[in-house]
Amino acid sequence: MQKHYNITVEGKVQGVWYRKSTQEKAKTLKIKGHVKNLPNGNVYIEAEGDKNQLSQLLEWCAIGPEFAKVDTVSFEEVDLQFFKSFDILR
């Protein structure tokens, strides 16, 4: 069953290729949605997939790319949006 998670990643997650790396990981996991930087320095992700796919993404988000330093990852489940791809938003 498909689920939709709104994920917020806090820490040193901007300027370290976090969005591009998230997009690559999401595509590998066949997750749809998007990722964007927030003005407060966090990264925001909307992701749709099954529970196993989303669990793997959350585990990856807690580590991130090589130069990231993740402090916290939080998420909430909301209604599906039926994304067609996984994009980086500006």
C-alpha positions in Angstrom: 0.0 0.0 0.0 1.3 3.4 -1.0 2.0 6.0 1.7 3.0 9.7 1.6 5.5 11.1 4.1 6.4 14.7 4.6 10.0 14.6 5.9 12.1 17.4 7.5 15.8 17.0 7.8 17.7 19.3 10.2 21.5 19.8 10.5 24.2 20.7 8.1 22.1 19.6 5.1 22.4 22.6 2.6 25.5 23.1 0.4 26.4 19.4 0.7 24.6 17.9 -2.3 21.8 16.7 0.0 19.0 17.4 -2.5 20.7 15.7 -5.4 21.7 12.7 -3.3 18.2 12.4 -2.0 16.9 12.4 -5.6 19.3 9.7 -6.6 18.4 7.6 -3.6 14.7 8.1 -4.2 15.0 7.0 -7.8 17.0 3.9 -6.7 14.2 3.0 -4.3 11.5 3.9 -6.9 10.0 6.6 -4.7 8.1 9.6 -6.2 7.9 13.1 -4.8 10.3 16.1 -4.4 12.9 17.6 -2.2 13.7 21.3 -1.5 15.8 23.5 0.7 14.0 25.6 3.3 14.9 29.2 4.3 15.8 28.0 7.8 18.6 25.7 6.6 16.6 22.5 6.7 15.7 20.2 3.8 12.0 19.2 3.2 11.0 16.1 1.3 7.7 14.8 0.2 8.0 11.1 -0.7 5.5 8.4 -1.8 6.2 4.7 -1.9 5.4 1.6 0.1 6.3 1.4 3.8 9.5 -0.6 3.1 10.7 1.9 0.5 9.9 4.9 2.8 11.7 3.2 5.8 14.8 2.8 3.7 14.6 6.4 2.6 14.2 7.6 6.2 17.3 5.5 7.2 19.3 7.1 4.4 18.1 10.6 5.4 19.5 10.2 8.9 23.0 9.8 7.3 22.7 11.7 4.0 25.6 12.4 1.6 29.2 12.4 2.6 29.5 16.0 3.9 26.1 16.3 5.6 25.8 16.3 9.3 22.2 15.3 10.1 20.9 16.3 13.6 17.2 15.1 13.3 14.8 13.6 10.8 11.1 14.0 11.5 8.2 12.9 9.3 4.4 12.7 9.2 2.1 10.6 7.1 -0.4 12.6 5.0 -2.7 12.0 2.0 -1.3 10.7 -1.2 -0.5 13.3 -4.0 0.2 10.7 -6.7 3.6 12.1 -7.9 4.9 10.9 -11.2 8.6 11.5 -10.6 11.1 12.6 -8.0 12.1 16.2 -8.5 14.4 18.8 -6.9 12.5 22.1 -6.3 14.2 25.4 -6.1 
